[in-house]
Amino acid sequence: MTIQHDILKARLLGLLIVITLLALAFQAYGPEKVLVLGQESDLFIDSIDDRGNGGKSISTLQRDGEKFILNCEIIASDYQWPYCEISFSLSDKNGIGRDLSNYEQIKLWAKYSTPQTFGVRFQLINFNPAYSRQEDTNSLKYNAIELFDTHKRYPQIIKMSHMQVPTWWLSQGKIPPEYWGPEFNEVRGVQVSTGEHVKPGKYQMIIERIEISGKYIHDRTLYLILLSLWTLTALAFFVSTLKKAKIELQTNRQRQQQLEDLNRLLNQEHQQLEERLTRDPLTGVLNRDGLVPVFNQSWSADATHLLSLIFIDIDHFKKINDTYGHNIGDQVLLVFAQVLSANTRTHDLLARWGGEEFVLACPDTTLENACGLAEKLRLCIEENDWPKALHVTASFGVAQILAQESPTDFIARADKALYVAKAQGRNCVRASTQAPAILTAVK
């Protein structure tokens, strides 16, 4: 009888494995549902600008076949955040938006007619009766993401899980914490607009296509179903096994729990130790050891990824220490690191190299873009408010890694570029080109 029970359990387990594999394969390789914006006859599409917020910018919309062209003239005014945007309404005739909670990815074919340093903002506007009001469009939640290098990354691939809700909107609406995250259960509009820090001038944005895609069954729902099946099966196995091995099972569970607790404790201690070893205690940014993984990669002649380094040195820092003392000097270092961190991209790695010298590692970044970032940081530092009303500036040395170049030579070129920037008057950016002996002036 016991053998028959074991055979039956093995068959049930095998059937459950087959069902799980088939479900996962269908989820991974099966058809997707796709929503294409701009091709539906009942879709309302309009251009919007900041005049509704007291600004003066002017936007107009024209259509060229399947493409939309947003003509924008940004005009300076008292309104601090000028913009132009194209808006796709997803509301039906009753004003109800679409449920996009099962969608996972967006492909956006949008770019400026000429490349710009500022980005393109993509937004999904969601209605939730817990905080939204029908008569107030500003009460709808902004699920947003800022996109850069749209000419290079075309189309842009956006994971909806990566979208964020702006802090200003949460603060303005006094939104409770349980609603701070992105929501897509009733999306009433899709917006593509000029990005942050857009300057006065005339621009043209071309929106060729927007595809929102996802599975017919959300991953979370599928996993919950499979987890429930496995849980029920495991429960049945547990009950049948408990009858003949209760004491042994309890002992094994206790041992397993002890091992899990020990492993969790060791992991926590390891993470804490690793954090202490790779962080600068004063500024909180990485130290030299924190940048080691960047240089452990293999850089071959046919490598498709890029890496640029920016060496940054505070000008005349010794004079600050000598005049105001090391306490003020430490405050300057801390604020300096905060300014750099606040004005760099999320995938850039900032480290304190030593003393008043910092290094910014920029993956997937060309020399030209790294120089542009360095110049932006130089201006941010020069215009920042500093302790004791100090006028603080910095010098920058930039280099892009060459094919088959060793990390030592790479770092040396960037450091040499910094040395030249300091020798040529400080408060400037100098770059090492493909020829190691040549330095290019950016400022």
C-alpha positions as a Markdown table, in Angstrom:
| # | Residue | x | y | z |
|---|---|---|---|---|
| 1 | Met | 0.0 | 0.0 | 0.0 |
| 2 | Thr | 2.9 | 2.4 | 0.8 |
| 3 | Ile | 4.5 | 1.7 | -2.6 |
| 4 | Gln | 1.2 | 2.4 | -4.4 |
| 5 | His | 0.9 | 5.7 | -2.5 |
| 6 | Asp | 4.5 | 6.6 | -3.4 |
| 7 | Ile | 3.8 | 5.9 | -7.1 |
| 8 | Leu | 0.6 | 8.0 | -7.0 |
| 9 | Lys | 2.5 | 10.9 | -5.4 |
| 10 | Ala | 5.3 | 10.6 | -8.0 |
| 11 | Arg | 2.7 | 10.7 | -10.8 |
| 12 | Leu | 1.0 | 13.8 | -9.3 |
| 13 | Leu | 4.3 | 15.5 | -8.9 |
| 14 | Gly | 5.3 | 14.7 | -12.5 |
| 15 | Leu | 2.0 | 16.1 | -13.7 |
| 16 | Leu | 2.5 | 19.3 | -11.7 |
| 17 | Ile | 6.0 | 19.7 | -13.1 |
| 18 | Val | 4.7 | 19.4 | -16.7 |
| 19 | Ile | 1.9 | 21.9 | -16.0 |
| 20 | Thr | 4.4 | 24.3 | -14.5 |
| 21 | Leu | 6.9 | 24.0 | -17.4 |
| 22 | Leu | 4.2 | 24.4 | -20.0 |
| 23 | Ala | 2.7 | 27.5 | -18.2 |
| 24 | Leu | 6.2 | 29.1 | -17.9 |
| 25 | Ala | 7.0 | 28.4 | -21.5 |
| 26 | Phe | 3.7 | 29.9 | -22.7 |
| 27 | Gln | 4.3 | 32.9 | -20.5 |
| 28 | Ala | 7.9 | 33.4 | -21.8 |
| 29 | Tyr | 7.3 | 32.6 | -25.5 |
| 30 | Gly | 3.6 | 32.9 | -26.1 |
| 31 | Pro | 1.8 | 35.8 | -27.8 |
| 32 | Glu | 1.5 | 39.2 | -26.2 |
| 33 | Lys | -1.2 | 41.8 | -26.3 |
| 34 | Val | 0.0 | 45.1 | -27.8 |
| 35 | Leu | -1.6 | 48.5 | -27.6 |
| 36 | Val | -0.4 | 50.9 | -30.4 |
| 37 | Leu | -1.1 | 54.5 | -29.8 |
| 38 | Gly | -2.0 | 56.9 | -32.6 |
| 39 | Gln | -3.6 | 54.4 | -34.9 |
| 40 | Glu | -7.1 | 54.1 | -33.3 |
| 41 | Ser | -9.7 | 56.3 | -34.9 |
| 42 | Asp | -11.4 | 57.1 | -31.6 |
| 43 | Leu | -8.3 | 58.2 | -29.8 |
| 44 | Phe | -8.1 | 61.9 | -28.9 |
| 45 | Ile | -4.7 | 63.4 | -29.5 |
| 46 | Asp | -3.7 | 66.9 | -28.6 |
| 47 | Ser | -0.6 | 69.2 | -27.9 |
| 48 | Ile | -0.3 | 70.9 | -24.6 |
| 49 | Asp | 2.2 | 73.6 | -23.3 |
| 50 | Asp | 2.8 | 75.5 | -20.1 |
| 51 | Arg | 0.4 | 78.3 | -20.9 |
| 52 | Gly | -2.1 | 76.5 | -18.8 |
| 53 | Asn | 0.3 | 76.9 | -15.8 |
| 54 | Gly | 1.0 | 80.6 | -16.4 |
| 55 | Gly | 3.9 | 80.1 | -18.9 |
| 56 | Lys | 4.4 | 81.4 | -22.4 |
| 57 | Ser | 5.6 | 78.4 | -24.4 |
| 58 | Ile | 3.7 | 77.5 | -27.6 |
| 59 | Ser | 3.2 | 74.0 | -29.0 |
| 60 | Thr | 1.5 | 72.9 | -32.2 |
| 61 | Leu | 0.9 | 69.4 | -33.5 |
| 62 | Gln | 0.9 | 68.1 | -37.0 |
| 63 | Arg | 0.7 | 64.6 | -38.5 |
| 64 | Asp | 2.9 | 63.1 | -41.2 |
| 65 | Gly | 1.4 | 59.8 | -42.2 |
| 66 | Glu | 1.7 | 57.6 | -39.0 |
| 67 | Lys | 4.1 | 60.1 | -37.4 |
| 68 | Phe | 3.3 | 63.0 | -35.1 |
| 69 | Ile | 5.4 | 66.1 | -35.2 |
| 70 | Leu | 5.3 | 68.3 | -32.1 |
| 71 | Asn | 6.5 | 71.8 | -32.8 |
| 72 | Cys | 7.6 | 73.6 | -29.6 |
| 73 | Glu | 8.8 | 77.1 | -28.9 |
| 74 | Ile | 10.0 | 77.3 | -25.3 |
| 75 | Ile | 9.6 | 80.9 | -24.0 |
| 76 | Ala | 11.1 | 82.0 | -20.7 |
| 77 | Ser | 8.5 | 83.3 | -18.2 |
| 78 | Asp | 7.8 | 83.3 | -14.5 |
| 79 | Tyr | 6.8 | 79.7 | -14.8 |
| 80 | Gln | 9.9 | 77.7 | -13.7 |
| 81 | Trp | 9.3 | 74.4 | -15.6 |
| 82 | Pro | 8.4 | 75.3 | -19.2 |
| 83 | Tyr | 7.4 | 72.4 | -21.4 |
| 84 | Cys | 5.6 | 71.2 | -24.6 |
| 85 | Glu | 3.9 | 67.8 | -24.9 |
| 86 | Ile | 1.7 | 65.6 | -27.0 |
| 87 | Ser | -1.1 | 63.9 | -25.1 |
| 88 | Phe | -2.9 | 60.6 | -26.1 |
| 89 | Ser | -6.2 | 60.3 | -24.3 |
| 90 | Leu | -7.1 | 56.7 | -23.3 |
| 91 | Ser | -10.5 | 57.5 | -21.7 |
| 92 | Asp | -13.6 | 56.1 | -23.2 |
| 93 | Lys | -16.8 | 58.0 | -23.8 |
| 94 | Asn | -17.7 | 57.7 | -20.1 |
| 95 | Gly | -14.3 | 59.2 | -19.1 |
| 96 | Ile | -13.0 | 55.8 | -17.8 |
| 97 | Gly | -9.3 | 55.1 | -18.5 |
| 98 | Arg | -7.7 | 51.8 | -19.5 |
| 99 | Asp | -6.4 | 49.1 | -17.2 |
| 100 | Leu | -2.7 | 48.7 | -18.1 |
| 101 | Ser | -1.7 | 46.9 | -14.9 |
| 102 | Asn | -1.0 | 43.7 | -16.9 |
| 103 | Tyr | 1.2 | 45.5 | -19.4 |
| 104 | Glu | 5.0 | 45.3 | -18.8 |
| 105 | Gln | 6.9 | 47.2 | -21.5 |
| 106 | Ile | 6.7 | 50.3 | -23.7 |
| 107 | Lys | 8.5 | 50.8 | -27.0 |
| 108 | Leu | 8.8 | 54.5 | -27.7 |
| 109 | Trp | 9.8 | 55.8 | -31.1 |
| 110 | Ala | 10.4 | 59.5 | -30.2 |
| 111 | Lys | 13.3 | 61.8 | -30.7 |
| 112 | Tyr | 14.1 | 65.4 | -31.4 |
| 113 | Ser | 14.7 | 66.4 | -35.0 |
| 114 | Thr | 18.2 | 67.4 | -33.9 |
| 115 | Pro | 19.9 | 65.8 | -30.8 |
| 116 | Gln | 19.5 | 67.8 | -27.5 |
| 117 | Thr | 21.3 | 67.6 | -24.2 |
| 118 | Phe | 18.1 | 67.4 | -22.3 |
| 119 | Gly | 15.8 | 64.4 | -22.4 |
| 120 | Val | 12.3 | 63.3 | -23.4 |
| 121 | Arg | 9.8 | 62.8 | -20.6 |
| 122 | Phe | 7.3 | 59.9 | -20.9 |
| 123 | Gln | 4.3 | 59.8 | -18.6 |
| 124 | Leu | 1.3 | 57.6 | -17.9 |
| 125 | Ile | -1.5 | 59.5 | -16.2 |
| 126 | Asn | -3.5 | 57.3 | -13.8 |
| 127 | Phe | -6.8 | 57.9 | -12.0 |
| 128 | Asn | -7.5 | 56.6 | -8.5 |
| 129 | Pro | -10.6 | 57.7 | -6.6 |
| 130 | Ala | -8.7 | 57.5 | -3.4 |
| 131 | Tyr | -6.9 | 60.7 | -4.3 |
| 132 | Ser | -8.0 | 61.8 | -7.8 |
| 133 | Arg | -10.9 | 64.1 | -8.6 |
| 134 | Gln | -12.8 | 64.2 | -11.9 |
| 135 | Glu | -12.7 | 68.0 | -12.1 |
| 136 | Asp | -9.0 | 68.3 | -11.3 |
| 137 | Thr | -6.5 | 66.9 | -13.8 |
| 138 | Asn | -3.6 | 67.7 | -11.5 |
| 139 | Ser | -4.9 | 65.2 | -9.1 |
| 140 | Leu | -4.2 | 62.3 | -11.5 |
| 141 | Lys | -1.0 | 60.4 | -10.7 |
| 142 | Tyr | 2.0 | 61.1 | -12.9 |
| 143 | Asn | 3.9 | 57.9 | -13.6 |
| 144 | Ala | 7.0 | 59.2 | -15.3 |
| 145 | Ile | 10.5 | 58.5 | -16.6 |
| 146 | Glu | 13.1 | 60.7 | -18.2 |
| 147 | Leu | 14.8 | 59.4 | -21.4 |
| 148 | Phe | 18.1 | 60.5 | -22.8 |
| 149 | Asp | 20.2 | 59.8 | -26.0 |
| 150 | Thr | 17.0 | 59.2 | -27.9 |
| 151 | His | 18.8 | 59.3 | -31.2 |
| 152 | Lys | 21.1 | 56.5 | -30.1 |
| 153 | Arg | 18.5 | 54.4 | -28.3 |
| 154 | Tyr | 15.8 | 54.3 | -30.9 |
| 155 | Pro | 13.3 | 53.0 | -30.0 |
| 156 | Gln | 13.5 | 53.5 | -26.3 |
| 157 | Ile | 12.6 | 50.4 | -24.3 |
| 158 | Ile | 10.8 | 51.3 | -21.0 |
| 159 | Lys | 10.0 | 48.8 | -18.3 |
| 160 | Met | 6.9 | 50.0 | -16.6 |
| 161 | Ser | 8.3 | 48.8 | -13.3 |
| 162 | His | 11.1 | 51.4 | -13.7 |
| 163 | Met | 8.7 | 54.3 | -13.9 |
| 164 | Gln | 8.5 | 56.6 | -10.9 |
| 165 | Val | 6.1 | 59.1 | -9.3 |
| 166 | Pro | 7.5 | 62.6 | -9.0 |
| 167 | Thr | 8.1 | 63.7 | -5.4 |
| 168 | Trp | 6.6 | 67.2 | -6.1 |
| 169 | Trp | 3.3 | 65.6 | -7.1 |
| 170 | Leu | 3.2 | 63.4 | -3.9 |
| 171 | Ser | 3.9 | 66.5 | -1.8 |
| 172 | Gln | 1.5 | 68.7 | -3.7 |
| 173 | Gly | -1.4 | 66.2 | -3.3 |
| 174 | Lys | -0.4 | 65.1 | 0.2 |
| 175 | Ile | -0.6 | 61.5 | -1.0 |
| 176 | Pro | -0.7 | 58.8 | 1.7 |
| 177 | Pro | 2.4 | 56.4 | 1.7 |
| 178 | Glu | 0.4 | 53.4 | 0.5 |
| 179 | Tyr | -0.1 | 55.3 | -2.9 |
| 180 | Trp | 3.4 | 56.5 | -3.4 |
| 181 | Gly | 4.3 | 53.8 | -6.0 |
| 182 | Pro | 3.4 | 53.7 | -9.7 |
| 183 | Glu | -0.2 | 52.7 | -10.6 |
| 184 | Phe | -1.6 | 51.7 | -14.0 |
| 185 | Asn | -5.1 | 50.4 | -13.2 |
| 186 | Glu | -6.9 | 53.2 | -14.9 |
| 187 | Val | -4.6 | 55.1 | -17.2 |
| 188 | Arg | -6.4 | 58.1 | -18.8 |
| 189 | Gly | -3.6 | 59.6 | -20.8 |
| 190 | Val | -0.1 | 59.0 | -22.3 |
| 191 | Gln | 2.1 | 62.0 | -22.6 |
| 192 | Val | 5.4 | 62.6 | -24.3 |
| 193 | Ser | 7.0 | 65.9 | -23.5 |
| 194 | Thr | 10.2 | 67.9 | -23.4 |
| 195 | Gly | 12.5 | 67.0 | -20.6 |
| 196 | Glu | 13.7 | 68.8 | -17.5 |
| 197 | His | 16.2 | 71.7 | -18.0 |
| 198 | Val | 14.9 | 72.6 | -21.5 |
| 199 | Lys | 16.2 | 75.9 | -22.5 |
| 200 | Pro | 14.3 | 78.7 | -24.4 |
| 201 | Gly | 14.3 | 78.1 | -28.1 |
| 202 | Lys | 12.4 | 76.3 | -30.9 |
| 203 | Tyr | 12.4 | 72.5 | -31.0 |
| 204 | Gln | 10.7 | 69.7 | -33.0 |
| 205 | Met | 9.9 | 66.3 | -31.5 |
| 206 | Ile | 9.0 | 63.4 | -33.8 |
| 207 | Ile | 6.8 | 60.7 | -32.3 |
| 208 | Glu | 6.6 | 57.8 | -34.8 |
| 209 | Arg | 5.0 | 55.1 | -32.7 |
| 210 | Ile | 4.2 | 54.0 | -29.1 |
| 211 | Glu | 3.7 | 50.4 | -28.3 |
| 212 | Ile | 2.6 | 49.2 | -24.9 |
| 213 | Ser | 2.9 | 45.4 | -24.6 |
| 214 | Gly | 2.3 | 42.7 | -22.0 |
| 215 | Lys | 1.2 | 39.2 | -21.4 |
| 216 | Tyr | -2.4 | 38.2 | -21.3 |
| 217 | Ile | -1.8 | 36.9 | -17.8 |
| 218 | His | 0.4 | 39.0 | -15.6 |
| 219 | Asp | 3.5 | 37.3 | -14.3 |
| 220 | Arg | 2.5 | 37.9 | -10.7 |
| 221 | Thr | -0.9 | 36.2 | -11.3 |
| 222 | Leu | 0.7 | 33.2 | -13.1 |
| 223 | Tyr | 3.2 | 32.8 | -10.3 |
| 224 | Leu | 0.5 | 33.1 | -7.7 |
| 225 | Ile | -1.5 | 30.3 | -9.4 |
| 226 | Leu | 1.5 | 28.1 | -9.7 |
| 227 | Leu | 2.6 | 28.8 | -6.2 |
| 228 | Ser | -0.9 | 27.9 | -5.0 |
| 229 | Leu | -0.8 | 24.6 | -6.9 |
| 230 | Trp | 2.6 | 23.8 | -5.5 |
| 231 | Thr | 1.5 | 24.9 | -2.0 |
| 232 | Leu | -1.6 | 22.7 | -2.1 |
| 233 | Thr | 0.4 | 19.7 | -3.4 |
| 234 | Ala | 3.1 | 20.3 | -0.9 |
| 235 | Leu | 0.5 | 20.5 | 1.9 |
| 236 | Ala | -1.0 | 17.1 | 0.8 |
| 237 | Phe | 2.5 | 15.5 | 0.7 |
| 238 | Phe | 3.2 | 17.0 | 4.1 |
| 239 | Val | 0.0 | 15.6 | 5.7 |
| 240 | Ser | 0.6 | 12.1 | 4.3 |
| 241 | Thr | 4.3 | 12.2 | 5.2 |
| 242 | Leu | 3.6 | 13.6 | 8.7 |
| 243 | Lys | 1.7 | 10.4 | 9.6 |
| 244 | Lys | 4.8 | 8.2 | 9.3 |
| 245 | Ala | 7.6 | 10.7 | 10.0 |
| 246 | Lys | 6.3 | 13.4 | 12.3 |
| 247 | Ile | 9.2 | 13.4 | 14.7 |
| 248 | Glu | 11.8 | 13.2 | 11.9 |
| 249 | Leu | 10.1 | 16.0 | 10.0 |
| 250 | Gln | 10.1 | 18.3 | 13.1 |
| 251 | Thr | 13.8 | 17.6 | 13.7 |
| 252 | Asn | 14.7 | 18.4 | 10.1 |
| 253 | Arg | 12.6 | 21.6 | 10.1 |
| 254 | Gln | 14.3 | 22.7 | 13.3 |
| 255 | Arg | 17.7 | 22.1 | 11.7 |
| 256 | Gln | 16.7 | 23.8 | 8.5 |
| 257 | Gln | 15.5 | 26.8 | 10.4 |
| 258 | Gln | 18.7 | 27.0 | 12.4 |
| 259 | Leu | 20.7 | 26.9 | 9.2 |
| 260 | Glu | 18.6 | 29.5 | 7.6 |
| 261 | Asp | 18.9 | 31.8 | 10.6 |
| 262 | Leu | 22.7 | 31.3 | 10.7 |
| 263 | Asn | 22.9 | 31.9 | 6.9 |
| 264 | Arg | 20.8 | 35.0 | 7.2 |
| 265 | Leu | 23.0 | 36.3 | 10.1 |
| 266 | Leu | 26.2 | 35.6 | 8.1 |
| 267 | Asn | 24.8 | 37.3 | 5.0 |
| 268 | Gln | 23.9 | 40.4 | 7.1 |
| 269 | Glu | 27.3 | 40.6 | 8.6 |
| 270 | His | 28.9 | 40.1 | 5.2 |
| 271 | Gln | 26.9 | 42.9 | 3.7 |
| 272 | Gln | 27.6 | 45.2 | 6.6 |
| 273 | Leu | 31.4 | 44.5 | 6.3 |
| 274 | Glu | 31.4 | 44.8 | 2.6 |
| 275 | Glu | 29.6 | 48.2 | 2.9 |
| 276 | Arg | 32.1 | 49.5 | 5.4 |
| 277 | Leu | 35.0 | 48.3 | 3.2 |
| 278 | Thr | 33.8 | 50.0 | 0.0 |
| 279 | Arg | 32.5 | 53.3 | 1.3 |
| 280 | Asp | 34.3 | 56.5 | 2.2 |
| 281 | Pro | 33.3 | 57.2 | 5.9 |
| 282 | Leu | 33.3 | 61.0 | 5.4 |
| 283 | Thr | 31.3 | 61.5 | 2.2 |
| 284 | Gly | 29.4 | 58.2 | 2.0 |
| 285 | Val | 30.4 | 57.7 | -1.7 |
| 286 | Leu | 32.5 | 54.7 | -2.8 |
| 287 | Asn | 36.2 | 54.5 | -2.1 |
| 288 | Arg | 38.9 | 53.1 | -4.4 |
| 289 | Asp | 37.9 | 49.5 | -3.5 |
| 290 | Gly | 34.3 | 50.2 | -4.5 |
| 291 | Leu | 35.5 | 50.8 | -8.1 |
| 292 | Val | 37.4 | 47.6 | -8.4 |
| 293 | Pro | 34.5 | 45.7 | -10.1 |
| 294 | Val | 34.4 | 48.3 | -12.9 |
| 295 | Phe | 38.0 | 47.4 | -13.8 |
| 296 | Asn | 37.7 | 43.7 | -13.4 |
| 297 | Gln | 35.8 | 43.4 | -16.7 |
| 298 | Ser | 37.4 | 42.2 | -19.8 |
| 299 | Trp | 37.9 | 45.0 | -22.3 |
| 300 | Ser | 38.6 | 43.4 | -25.8 |
| 301 | Ala | 39.1 | 45.0 | -29.2 |
| 302 | Asp | 35.6 | 43.9 | -30.3 |
| 303 | Ala | 33.9 | 45.1 | -27.0 |
| 304 | Thr | 30.6 | 46.8 | -27.7 |
| 305 | His | 30.3 | 48.5 | -24.3 |
| 306 | Leu | 32.0 | 51.8 | -23.4 |
| 307 | Leu | 33.5 | 53.2 | -20.2 |
| 308 | Ser | 34.7 | 56.7 | -19.5 |
| 309 | Leu | 36.4 | 58.1 | -16.4 |
| 310 | Ile | 36.2 | 61.6 | -15.0 |
| 311 | Phe | 38.8 | 62.6 | -12.5 |
| 312 | Ile | 37.7 | 65.6 | -10.4 |
| 313 | Asp | 39.9 | 67.7 | -8.1 |
| 314 | Ile | 38.8 | 70.6 | -5.8 |
| 315 | Asp | 40.8 | 73.7 | -6.7 |
| 316 | His | 43.0 | 75.1 | -4.0 |
| 317 | Phe | 41.6 | 72.8 | -1.3 |
| 318 | Lys | 44.7 | 73.1 | 0.8 |
| 319 | Lys | 44.1 | 76.8 | 1.1 |
| 320 | Ile | 40.6 | 76.1 | 2.4 |
| 321 | Asn | 42.0 | 73.8 | 5.1 |
| 322 | Asp | 44.8 | 76.2 | 6.0 |
| 323 | Thr | 42.5 | 79.2 | 6.2 |
| 324 | Tyr | 39.3 | 77.8 | 7.8 |
| 325 | Gly | 40.5 | 74.5 | 9.4 |
| 326 | His | 39.8 | 70.9 | 8.6 |
| 327 | Asn | 36.3 | 71.0 | 10.0 |
| 328 | Ile | 35.2 | 73.4 | 7.2 |
| 329 | Gly | 37.3 | 71.4 | 4.8 |
| 330 | Asp | 35.4 | 68.2 | 5.7 |
| 331 | Gln | 32.1 | 70.1 | 5.2 |
| 332 | Val | 33.2 | 71.2 | 1.8 |
| 333 | Leu | 34.2 | 67.6 | 0.9 |
| 334 | Leu | 30.8 | 66.4 | 2.0 |
| 335 | Val | 28.8 | 69.0 | 0.1 |
| 336 | Phe | 31.1 | 68.5 | -2.9 |
| 337 | Ala | 30.2 | 64.8 | -2.9 |
| 338 | Gln | 26.5 | 65.6 | -2.5 |
| 339 | Val | 26.6 | 68.0 | -5.5 |
| 340 | Leu | 28.3 | 65.4 | -7.7 |
| 341 | Ser | 25.9 | 62.6 | -6.6 |
| 342 | Ala | 22.8 | 64.8 | -7.2 |
| 343 | Asn | 23.8 | 65.7 | -10.7 |
| 344 | Thr | 25.0 | 62.3 | -12.1 |
| 345 | Arg | 23.1 | 59.5 | -13.6 |
| 346 | Thr | 21.9 | 56.5 | -11.6 |
| 347 | His | 24.2 | 54.1 | -13.3 |
| 348 | Asp | 27.3 | 56.2 | -12.8 |
| 349 | Leu | 29.7 | 55.3 | -10.0 |
| 350 | Leu | 31.2 | 58.0 | -7.8 |
| 351 | Ala | 34.2 | 57.4 | -5.6 |
| 352 | Arg | 36.5 | 59.4 | -3.5 |
| 353 | Trp | 40.0 | 58.6 | -4.9 |
| 354 | Gly | 41.9 | 60.3 | -2.1 |
| 355 | Gly | 42.0 | 63.7 | -0.3 |
| 356 | Glu | 40.1 | 66.2 | -2.4 |
| 357 | Glu | 40.2 | 64.0 | -5.5 |
| 358 | Phe | 37.1 | 62.1 | -6.8 |
| 359 | Val | 36.5 | 59.7 | -9.7 |
| 360 | Leu | 33.3 | 59.2 | -11.7 |
| 361 | Ala | 33.0 | 56.0 | -13.7 |
| 362 | Cys | 30.5 | 56.3 | -16.5 |
| 363 | Pro | 29.6 | 52.9 | -18.1 |
| 364 | Asp | 28.2 | 52.9 | -21.7 |
| 365 | Thr | 29.4 | 56.5 | -22.1 |
| 366 | Thr | 31.4 | 58.0 | -24.9 |
| 367 | Leu | 34.2 | 60.6 | -24.4 |
| 368 | Glu | 32.0 | 63.3 | -25.8 |
| 369 | Asn | 29.1 | 62.6 | -23.5 |
| 370 | Ala | 31.4 | 62.2 | -20.5 |
| 371 | Cys | 32.9 | 65.7 | -21.3 |
| 372 | Gly | 29.4 | 67.1 | -21.5 |
| 373 | Leu | 28.6 | 65.6 | -18.1 |
| 374 | Ala | 31.9 | 66.9 | -16.7 |
| 375 | Glu | 31.1 | 70.4 | -17.9 |
| 376 | Lys | 27.6 | 70.2 | -16.3 |
| 377 | Leu | 29.2 | 69.2 | -13.0 |
| 378 | Arg | 31.8 | 72.0 | -13.3 |
| 379 | Leu | 29.0 | 74.6 | -13.6 |
| 380 | Cys | 27.0 | 73.0 | -10.7 |
| 381 | Ile | 30.0 | 73.2 | -8.4 |
| 382 | Glu | 30.8 | 76.8 | -9.4 |
| 383 | Glu | 27.2 | 77.9 | -8.8 |
| 384 | Asn | 26.6 | 76.0 | -5.6 |
| 385 | Asp | 26.3 | 77.6 | -2.2 |
| 386 | Trp | 29.2 | 76.6 | 0.0 |
| 387 | Pro | 30.0 | 76.8 | 3.7 |
| 388 | Lys | 31.5 | 80.2 | 4.8 |
| 389 | Ala | 30.3 | 81.6 | 1.4 |
| 390 | Leu | 33.3 | 80.1 | -0.2 |
| 391 | His | 33.8 | 80.2 | -4.0 |
| 392 | Val | 34.6 | 76.6 | -4.8 |
| 393 | Thr | 35.6 | 75.3 | -8.2 |
| 394 | Ala | 37.0 | 72.1 | -9.6 |
| 395 | Ser | 39.2 | 70.8 | -12.4 |
| 396 | Phe | 38.2 | 67.8 | -14.5 |
| 397 | Gly | 40.2 | 65.2 | -16.5 |
| 398 | Val | 38.2 | 62.9 | -18.8 |
| 399 | Ala | 39.2 | 59.7 | -20.7 |
| 400 | Gln | 37.5 | 56.9 | -22.6 |
| 401 | Ile | 39.0 | 53.4 | -22.4 |
| 402 | Leu | 40.7 | 52.2 | -25.6 |
| 403 | Ala | 40.6 | 48.7 | -27.1 |
| 404 | Gln | 42.9 | 46.4 | -25.2 |
| 405 | Glu | 44.0 | 49.2 | -22.9 |
| 406 | Ser | 45.0 | 48.2 | -19.3 |
| 407 | Pro | 43.1 | 49.7 | -16.4 |
| 408 | Thr | 46.4 | 51.2 | -15.2 |
| 409 | Asp | 47.0 | 53.0 | -18.5 |
| 410 | Phe | 43.4 | 54.1 | -18.7 |
| 411 | Ile | 43.5 | 55.7 | -15.2 |
| 412 | Ala | 46.8 | 57.3 | -15.9 |
| 413 | Arg | 45.4 | 59.0 | -19.0 |
| 414 | Ala | 42.5 | 60.4 | -17.1 |
| 415 | Asp | 44.8 | 61.5 | -14.3 |
| 416 | Lys | 47.1 | 63.2 | -16.8 |
| 417 | Ala | 44.1 | 65.1 | -18.3 |
| 418 | Leu | 43.3 | 66.3 | -14.8 |
| 419 | Tyr | 46.9 | 67.4 | -14.3 |
| 420 | Val | 46.7 | 69.4 | -17.6 |
| 421 | Ala | 43.4 | 71.0 | -16.5 |
| 422 | Lys | 45.0 | 72.2 | -13.3 |
| 423 | Ala | 48.1 | 73.4 | -15.1 |
| 424 | Gln | 46.0 | 75.4 | -17.6 |
| 425 | Gly | 44.3 | 77.5 | -15.0 |
| 426 | Arg | 41.9 | 75.1 | -13.1 |
| 427 | Asn | 38.1 | 75.3 | -13.2 |
| 428 | Cys | 38.0 | 73.6 | -16.6 |
| 429 | Val | 37.6 | 70.3 | -18.3 |
| 430 | Arg | 40.4 | 68.6 | -20.3 |
| 431 | Ala | 40.0 | 65.3 | -22.2 |
| 432 | Ser | 42.4 | 62.6 | -23.3 |
| 433 | Thr | 41.6 | 61.6 | -26.9 |
| 434 | Gln | 42.3 | 58.3 | -28.7 |
| 435 | Ala | 45.9 | 59.4 | -29.1 |
| 436 | Pro | 47.3 | 59.1 | -25.5 |
| 437 | Ala | 49.6 | 62.1 | -26.0 |
| 438 | Ile | 46.9 | 64.6 | -27.1 |
| 439 | Leu | 44.6 | 66.4 | -24.7 |
| 440 | Thr | 41.5 | 68.2 | -25.9 |
| 441 | Ala | 40.2 | 71.4 | -24.2 |
| 442 | Val | 36.4 | 71.3 | -23.4 |
| 443 | Lys | 36.0 | 74.6 | -21.7 |
